[in-house]
Amino acid sequence: MSSQTPPEQGSTPTAPPVAAPPSPPQTKTRSRGLMLRLLGIVLLVAAIAWGLWYYFDGRWYEGTDDAYVNGNVVQLTPQIAGTVISIGADDGDRVHAGDVLIKLDRSNADVALAGAKADLASTVRKVRGLYSSVNGAQADVAARKTAVAKARADYTRRVALAKSGAISAEELSHASDALTTAESGLIAAQQQYQTSKVLVDDTVVASHPDVQAAAARLRAAFLDDLRTTLVAPVDGYVAKRSVQLGQRVQPGAPLMAVVPLNEVWVDANFKETQLTDMRIGQPVEIESDVYGSDVKYKGKVQSLGVGTGSAFSLLPAQNATGNWIKIVQRIPVRILFDDPAMLQKHPLRLGMSLTVDVGLHDRSGPTLAQQSPTKPAFSTDVYAQQSAKADAMIAQIIHANMAGGSK
């Protein structure tokens, strides 16, 4: 047996050697490769699915979120100067066409209207006097003709008597002078008749120029009196009220606006590269930020803009410079809503943000309008009866001042 030497006291024992860590198992490598292959397959399937979607559906739509609600802002402006004494509606109030919104002090207008009425009545009576003058002149002509005939008969008789020596030459001379005077009077009467007749020729009292001029002045005064009351031109909601009680307003000054929210549309700004297949009449699906995807509106393309937004800006872009950079321009496309009931149920306000998708399947429509409009795009009839009321007043005044006249 071999002997072992015991370690000396105080010496440090030697540590055993550390074994190297084992190498990763081959299974982990295989799992990683499998995951990469699966990921590649998923990406490939996703790419194929996206390609199929784009080929069969996606390429037939163009969309943008650069779209906003727009509509008419009907300004209420006075047509005459005046002082505001009443305001009938405030911002947000619902009004109907013909509702009284603002009243102006009508004191001056009433005075002017009364003066115009009196002027027309006086003119009618003066014109009636012209017709009477014609009748008087005609009667005077008839009397002058009778006088001429009598003077001529007297002169003829005296000529015969003078030949027989029954009367003196002086008496014959007096008869001749009387005939000449009568003939001169007839000529003067005929001229006076023609002068009077010219003033009323081919007219009646109502169509006489003097009466028509007075009627025009009355019509203007009547309209000014009506215009002291400002009414809503359309149905809608009041906005931008700036008028105050007691304010002195001038013609054309904006006092408030009426916004018809049932006649709004969409102005969608598409990139010019998106307009290749876009046509008038194509269907549109619209979503608003306020209602989200829960509410979808339907619409149609009404028109494609005739210029970019920058082309109609106050300061159009000037690209004839050395540092020009090409920027894709945007063209405004107007879209009309198909269902007014949808707008009543889910109303939209001017300026709201929208997202629109235009369906491009049907490309048979034009890119620009081919015909001129056959009817007004917007109209109101709240002012249609004003002239009719003035005409009725004029006819009543003329009739009241005829007093049984023949004309």
C-alpha positions in Angstrom: 0.0 0.0 0.0 1.2 3.4 -0.8 1.3 5.9 2.0 -0.4 9.3 1.8 1.2 12.3 3.1 -1.2 14.3 5.2 -1.5 18.0 4.4 0.5 20.3 6.3 -1.3 22.4 8.9 -2.2 26.0 7.7 -2.2 25.1 3.9 -5.3 25.8 1.7 -6.9 22.7 0.0 -7.0 22.7 -3.8 -10.5 23.3 -5.3 -11.8 20.7 -7.8 -12.0 21.8 -11.5 -15.3 23.5 -12.7 -17.1 21.6 -15.4 -18.1 23.6 -18.7 -21.8 24.4 -19.1 -23.7 22.0 -21.3 -24.5 23.2 -24.9 -28.1 24.2 -25.8 -30.3 21.3 -26.7 -31.0 20.8 -30.4 -34.8 21.1 -29.7 -34.6 24.8 -29.0 -33.0 25.4 -32.4 -35.7 23.5 -34.1 -38.4 25.4 -32.2 -37.0 28.7 -33.3 -36.8 27.7 -36.9 -40.4 26.5 -36.8 -41.6 29.8 -35.3 -39.8 31.7 -38.1 -41.4 29.5 -40.7 -44.8 30.0 -39.2 -44.3 33.7 -39.0 -43.3 33.7 -42.7 -46.3 31.7 -43.6 -48.6 34.1 -41.7 -47.0 37.1 -43.4 -47.3 35.4 -46.8 -51.0 34.6 -46.1 -51.6 38.1 -44.9 -50.0 39.6 -48.0 -52.0 37.3 -50.3 -55.2 38.2 -48.4 -54.4 41.9 -48.7 -53.6 41.5 -52.4 -56.9 39.6 -53.1 -58.8 42.2 -51.1 -57.2 45.1 -53.0 -57.7 43.4 -56.4 -61.4 42.5 -55.8 -62.5 45.3 -53.5 -59.9 47.8 -52.2 -58.9 49.3 -55.5 -62.5 50.2 -56.2 -62.6 52.8 -53.3 -60.9 56.1 -52.6 -61.1 57.6 -49.2 -60.0 60.6 -47.2 -60.4 62.0 -43.7 -59.7 65.5 -45.0 -63.5 66.1 -45.3 -65.8 68.6 -43.6 -69.4 69.5 -43.4 -70.3 72.6 -45.3 -73.6 74.5 -46.0 -75.3 77.8 -46.6 -74.8 80.6 -44.1 -77.7 82.9 -45.1 -76.9 86.4 -43.9 -79.7 88.6 -42.7 -78.9 92.2 -43.8 -81.1 95.3 -43.7 -82.1 96.9 -47.0 -82.7 100.3 -45.4 -81.1 102.3 -42.6 -82.9 102.2 -39.2 -82.7 101.7 -35.5 -83.2 98.2 -34.1 -86.2 98.0 -31.7 -86.8 94.3 -31.5 -84.8 91.0 -31.9 -86.9 88.0 -32.3 -84.4 85.1 -32.1 -80.9 84.4 -30.7 -78.1 82.0 -31.5 -79.2 78.4 -31.7 -82.9 79.1 -32.0 -84.9 77.2 -34.6 -86.7 79.5 -37.1 -88.9 79.1 -40.1 -89.0 81.0 -43.4 -91.0 84.2 -42.8 -90.5 84.4 -39.1 -89.9 87.9 -37.9 -86.3 88.1 -36.6 -85.6 91.9 -36.4 -87.7 95.0 -36.3 -86.5 98.5 -37.1 -88.1 101.8 -36.0 -90.7 102.6 -38.7 -91.6 106.2 -37.8 -89.8 107.7 -40.8 -91.0 105.0 -43.1 -94.6 105.6 -42.1 -94.3 109.3 -42.8 -92.8 108.7 -46.2 -95.5 106.1 -47.0 -98.3 108.6 -46.0 -96.7 111.3 -48.2 -96.5 108.9 -51.2 -100.2 107.9 -50.8 -101.2 111.6 -50.8 -99.0 112.2 -53.8 -100.6 109.4 -55.8 -104.1 110.6 -54.9 -103.3 114.1 -56.0 -101.7 112.9 -59.2 -104.8 110.9 -60.1 -107.0 113.9 -59.7 -104.7 116.1 -61.8 -104.7 113.5 -64.5 -108.5 113.3 -64.4 -108.4 117.1 -64.9 -106.3 116.5 -68.1 -109.0 114.3 -69.5 -111.6 116.9 -68.6 -109.5 119.5 -70.4 -109.5 117.4 -73.5 -113.3 117.2 -73.4 -113.5 120.9 -72.9 -111.2 121.7 -75.7 -113.1 119.4 -78.0 -116.4 121.2 -77.1 -114.6 124.6 -77.8 -113.6 123.4 -81.2 -117.2 122.4 -82.0 -118.3 125.9 -80.8 -115.7 127.6 -82.9 -116.7 125.6 -86.0 -120.3 126.8 -85.5 -119.1 130.4 -85.1 -117.0 130.1 -88.3 -120.0 128.7 -90.2 -122.2 131.5 -89.0 -119.6 134.2 -89.8 -119.1 132.7 -93.3 -122.9 132.6 -93.9 -123.2 136.3 -92.8 -120.3 137.3 -95.0 -121.7 135.5 -98.0 -125.1 137.1 -97.5 -123.6 140.6 -97.2 -121.5 140.1 -100.3 -124.7 139.6 -102.3 -126.3 142.6 -100.6 -123.3 144.8 -101.3 -123.5 144.0 -105.0 -127.1 145.3 -105.0 -126.1 148.4 -103.0 -128.2 147.4 -100.0 -125.3 147.7 -97.6 -122.3 149.8 -97.4 -118.7 148.7 -98.1 -117.9 149.3 -94.4 -120.5 146.8 -93.2 -119.1 144.2 -95.7 -115.7 144.8 -94.3 -116.9 144.2 -90.8 -118.4 140.9 -91.9 -115.1 139.9 -93.5 -113.2 140.7 -90.3 -115.7 138.7 -88.2 -115.2 135.7 -90.5 -111.4 136.0 -90.2 -111.6 136.3 -86.4 -113.9 133.2 -86.2 -111.5 131.2 -88.3 -108.5 132.3 -86.2 -110.4 131.3 -83.1 -111.1 127.9 -84.6 -107.5 127.3 -85.4 -106.4 128.3 -81.9 -109.1 126.0 -80.4 -107.9 123.1 -82.6 -104.3 123.6 -81.5 -105.4 123.7 -77.8 -107.3 120.5 -78.4 -104.4 118.7 -79.9 -102.1 119.9 -77.1 -104.5 118.6 -74.5 -105.1 115.3 -76.4 -101.3 114.6 -76.6 -101.1 114.6 -72.8 -103.6 111.8 -72.5 -103.4 110.1 -75.9 -103.6 106.2 -75.8 -103.8 106.1 -72.0 -106.2 105.7 -69.2 -105.8 107.2 -65.7 -104.1 104.2 -64.3 -101.5 103.9 -67.1 -100.9 107.7 -67.5 -97.1 108.4 -67.0 -97.7 110.9 -64.2 -99.8 108.3 -62.3 -97.2 105.6 -63.0 -94.4 107.8 -61.6 -96.4 108.5 -58.5 -97.3 104.8 -58.2 -93.6 104.0 -58.4 -92.8 106.4 -55.6 -95.6 104.8 -53.5 -94.3 101.4 -54.3 -90.8 102.3 -53.1 -92.1 103.9 -49.9 -94.3 100.8 -49.3 -91.4 98.5 -49.7 -89.2 100.6 -47.4 -92.0 100.4 -44.8 -92.1 96.6 -45.2 -88.3 96.4 -44.9 -88.4 97.7 -41.4 -89.3 94.1 -40.5 -86.6 91.5 -41.3 -87.8 88.0 -41.7 -86.0 84.6 -42.0 -85.3 83.8 -45.6 -85.2 80.0 -45.0 -85.8 77.4 -42.4 -82.8 76.8 -40.1 -81.0 77.8 -37.0 -79.8 81.3 -36.0 -76.1 81.8 -35.8 -73.6 84.7 -35.5 -76.0 87.2 -34.0 -74.2 90.5 -33.8 -77.1 93.0 -33.7 -78.1 94.7 -30.5 -81.1 96.6 -29.4 -80.9 100.3 -30.2 -78.2 99.8 -32.8 -78.3 102.0 -35.8 -77.8 99.7 -38.8 -77.0 100.5 -42.4 -78.0 98.7 -45.6 -75.9 95.5 -46.2 -74.6 95.3 -42.6 -74.7 91.6 -41.4 -76.9 91.3 -38.3 -77.2 87.5 -37.9 -77.2 84.4 -40.0 -79.6 81.5 -40.6 -78.1 78.1 -41.2 -80.4 75.5 -42.9 -78.9 72.3 -41.5 -81.1 70.2 -43.7 -79.2 71.4 -46.8 -75.6 70.7 -45.8 -73.1 68.9 -47.9 -69.6 67.5 -47.7 -66.4 69.1 -49.0 -63.9 66.3 -49.3 -60.3 67.2 -50.3 -58.8 64.3 -52.3 -55.3 64.1 -53.6 -55.1 64.7 -57.3 -53.8 61.1 -57.7 -57.0 59.8 -56.2 -59.2 61.4 -58.9 -58.3 59.1 -61.8 -61.4 57.0 -61.6 -63.7 59.4 -59.7 -66.9 60.4 -61.5 -70.0 62.5 -60.8 -72.8 60.3 -59.3 -70.6 57.7 -57.7 -71.9 56.4 -54.3 -70.2 57.6 -51.1 -70.2 56.2 -47.6 -69.7 58.9 -44.9 -68.7 58.6 -41.2 -68.5 61.5 -38.8 -66.2 61.9 -35.9 -69.0 62.8 -33.6 -71.1 59.6 -34.2 -68.3 57.3 -35.2 -68.8 54.0 -37.1 -72.2 53.5 -35.5 -73.8 56.0 -37.9 -73.1 55.8 -41.6 -74.5 58.3 -44.1 -75.0 57.6 -47.8 -74.3 60.2 -50.4 -73.3 60.8 -54.0 -70.6 62.8 -55.7 -72.1 66.0 -57.0 -69.1 67.7 -58.5 -65.3 67.6 -58.7 -63.7 70.9 -58.1 -62.4 72.9 -61.1 -59.2 73.9 -59.3 -57.0 73.1 -56.3 -57.4 74.8 -53.0 -54.2 76.7 -53.5 -55.3 78.0 -57.0 -58.2 79.9 -55.4 -56.3 81.1 -52.3 -55.9 84.8 -51.6 -52.2 84.4 -52.5 -51.8 81.6 -55.1 -48.6 79.7 -55.0 -45.8 80.9 -57.2 -43.8 77.9 -58.4 -41.6 79.7 -61.0 -38.6 79.7 -58.5 -35.4 77.9 -58.3 -36.2 76.1 -55.0 -39.5 74.5 -56.3 -40.6 71.4 -54.5 -43.4 69.3 -56.0 -46.3 68.8 -53.6 -49.3 66.6 -54.3 -52.2 69.0 -54.6 -55.7 68.4 -53.2 -59.0 68.9 -55.2 -62.3 69.6 -53.3 -65.0 67.2 -54.2 -68.6 68.1 -53.2 -70.8 65.2 -51.9 -74.5 65.4 -51.3 -76.4 63.4 -48.7 -79.0 60.9 -50.0 -81.2 60.7 -47.0 -82.5 63.9 -45.4 -84.3 61.9 -42.7 -80.8 60.6 -41.6 -79.7 64.2 -41.2 -82.7 65.0 -39.1 -82.1 62.0 -36.9 -78.3 62.5 -36.6 -77.8 66.2 -37.4 -74.4 67.5 -38.5 -73.0 71.0 -37.9 -70.9 73.1 -40.2 -67.2 72.4 -40.0 -67.5 68.9 -38.5 -64.8 66.4 -39.5 -65.8 63.4 -41.6 -64.3 60.3 -43.2 -65.6 59.5 -46.7 -65.1 56.5 -49.0 -66.1 56.8 -52.7 -67.1 53.7 -54.6 -65.4 53.6 -58.0 -67.1 50.6 -59.6 -69.4 52.7 -61.8 -67.2 55.0 -63.9 -69.8 55.8 -66.5 -70.5 59.3 -65.2 -68.7 62.5 -66.3 -65.9 64.2 -64.4 -67.3 67.6 -65.1 -71.0 68.8 -65.4 -72.3 68.6 -68.9 -75.4 70.7 -68.7 -76.4 74.0 -67.2 -78.8 74.0 -64.2 -82.5 73.9 -65.2 -83.7 75.4 -61.9 -82.2 77.5 -59.1 -79.9 75.7 -56.7 -81.5 77.6 -53.8 -84.5 79.9 -53.6 -86.9 81.6 -51.2 -90.4 83.0 -51.7 -90.7 85.1 -48.5 -90.3 88.3 -50.5 -92.6 87.3 -53.4 -95.8 88.9 -52.0 -94.2 92.3 -51.2 -94.8 93.8 -54.7 -98.2 92.3 -54.9 -99.3 94.0 -51.7 -97.9 97.3 -53.0 -99.8 96.9 -56.3 -103.1 96.2 -54.4 -102.6 99.4 -52.4 -101.9 101.4 -55.6 -105.0 100.1 -57.3 -107.2 100.9 -54.3 -106.0 104.5 -54.1 -106.5 105.0 -57.9 -110.0 103.6 -57.7 -110.9 105.7 -54.6 -109.9 108.9 -56.4 -111.6 108.2 -59.7 -115.0 109.4 -58.3 -117.0 107.9 -61.2 -114.6 109.2 -63.9 -114.9 107.7 -67.3 -111.3 106.7 -67.7 
